[in-house]
Amino acid sequence: MNIKLKIANCLLVGLFMTMLGARGGVQAQTVVVVNSANSVTNISKAQLLGFYRGDEIVWKNTSRLYPVTLRTNQAITKTFFEKGLGLNVGRAKRLWLKLALSGKTSPPKILNNAAEVVEYVSQNEGAIGFIPVEKLDERVKVITINGRAYSEKEYFLSQNTK
Amino acid sequence: MEMKQIQVILVSLLLTSPVLYAQQREFSIYGYIDLEFEYGTEQKKSTFDIHHFNLLTEFQSQQVRVFSEIEFEHGASLEPDGGEGEIALERAWVEYTHSGRIQLRAGKFLTPFGIYNLIHDATPTFLTTSLPFIYGKHNPFGVNKARLYAKFYTGLQVLGTLSKAGSIRLNYTLGVGNGRGPEQFSKDNDNNKSLSARLLLQSGTRLQVGVSHYRDHNAEGLSGKQGANEQVYGLDLQYDTDTFLLQSELALFRMERNIEAGGFQTAKSWYIQLAYRVQDLVTPVLRYDFFDRGTNAVGDSHRTWLLGVNISPNAKVYFKGEVQFNMFSAPDEASNRLYLSSISVAF
């Protein structure tokens, strides 16, 4: 009986931890990724904000820019926009709606999970997105922001507080 | 070529086509729908109105984009012997992006004027059910109602970012079109083209200041002079934080009068609007709106205080309610109140 209770407890804890992880309760480091063929290696935080506000529509080589985002109810998305770019998620959604209905430019494409972001970015030379670092693979390339790599303390989404 | 080789080629094409499709072509459909309810103390009657059901499409392939909007307005019931409402191709254009500085468009457009004309009918994008007077139809000459500028035009447009430095950017839009006329979207009735221009200065993410200009020869000649020269200048300001929104605009209009009267007819309109977002859910709105026909006659101005609230459970659904206190300077036009509410949903 004790063993069964222990196993049940372990399962419950495991389930709880998985749910926390799925809801982003435990935040992983977020990285900004582009297509591997994209020659860009660094952009400024202001440029990144401009990409997601629809202020910038092309890369420097004039090829079309395709920003993607994860669903706005995910913790990683809230962190990316609010902590990283200083853009309230509610305001971002209102802005994207205006972009779409005014015809100014396409709003960022909304994808369900990191795997979809990697797939989309790897297939589109002009795409840019953000994912947890552990979902990184060789099909996409990480870029620095303001000259800072994601491992550096000064990275715009750094979780390193030491 | 042997059948097997052909099959290999075909299978390869099939396997790679999703890659090509994802890389080069994107097709999207958006839309919005709104239902309004209105009660006016002047007419003392109420009405529902399914004001808009609009479908927008966007096709993008690298540097080329095709955009369109079809509107079904006021019920849009078309029958051989009448019907009601309207179905219209609001916008349709093709765009080529040369760079961030230059995008070229050809087709039918909403005139880039002020804060609202580019989202004129897109009710999920603005807080109130009714837009300010600058965007409505008026009778500056006391005869037929018309807007201070053409809401739409057919022609060409060039736009982009003129310059940027730090958090400041200057965007522009220039357009040339047929101008107002009986068949303005397909046939210009004279050799005079309309011109539109807008400059928008953005400072950071909060402040923007814009100037707009539209000039045309109005074929219908609101004042009775066909082909009357008309011009309108606009100035707009918007300060938008996560919680507080301030908007204000001024438009100055001038049109040639008929031969007997001579000279120019002027009109001016301005408003100031304040809104405060509470928890990104409830937004009370206050607006003061003013329109003056510029005739210096008694009764040529109209003022409105609007008090409203916008409730938005998410970024696509909006419940709006407002009361307008309308005041007229004409002694025989009584002040009245108009209650408006609407549901507006984007999809």
Boltz contact constraints between the chains, C-beta under 6 A:
constraints:
  - contact:
      token1: [A, 58]
      token2: [B, 100]
      max_distance: 6.0
  - contact:
      token1: [A, 62]
      token2: [B, 99]
      max_distance: 6.0
  - contact:
      token1: [A, 64]
      token2: [B, 62]
      max_distance: 6.0
  - contact:
      token1: [A, 88]
      token2: [B, 242]
      max_distance: 6.0
  - contact:
      token1: [A, 90]
      token2: [B, 280]
      max_distance: 6.0
  - contact:
      token1: [A, 91]
      token2: [B, 242]
      max_distance: 6.0
  - contact:
      token1: [A, 93]
      token2: [B, 315]
      max_distance: 6.0
  - contact:
      token1: [A, 94]
      token2: [B, 315]
      max_distance: 6.0
  - contact:
      token1: [A, 97]
      token2: [B, 125]
      max_distance: 6.0
  - contact:
      token1: [A, 97]
      token2: [B, 346]
      max_distance: 6.0
  - contact:
      token1: [A, 98]
      token2: [B, 125]
      max_distance: 6.0
  - contact:
      token1: [A, 100]
      token2: [B, 30]
      max_distance: 6.0
  - contact:
      token1: [A, 101]
      token2: [B, 119]
      max_distance: 6.0
  - contact:
      token1: [A, 101]
      token2: [B, 122]
      max_distance: 6.0
  - contact:
      token1: [A, 101]
      token2: [B, 125]
      max_distance: 6.0
  - contact:
      token1: [A, 102]
      token2: [B, 118]
      max_distance: 6.0
  - contact:
      token1: [A, 102]
      token2: [B, 119]
      max_distance: 6.0
  - contact:
      token1: [A, 103]
      token2: [B, 67]
      max_distance: 6.0
  - contact:
      token1: [A, 123]
      token2: [B, 19]
      max_distance: 6.0
  - contact:
      token1: [A, 123]
      token2: [B, 22]
      max_distance: 6.0
  - contact:
      token1: [A, 123]
      token2: [B, 23]
      max_distance: 6.0
  - contact:
      token1: [A, 124]
      token2: [B, 23]
      max_distance: 6.0
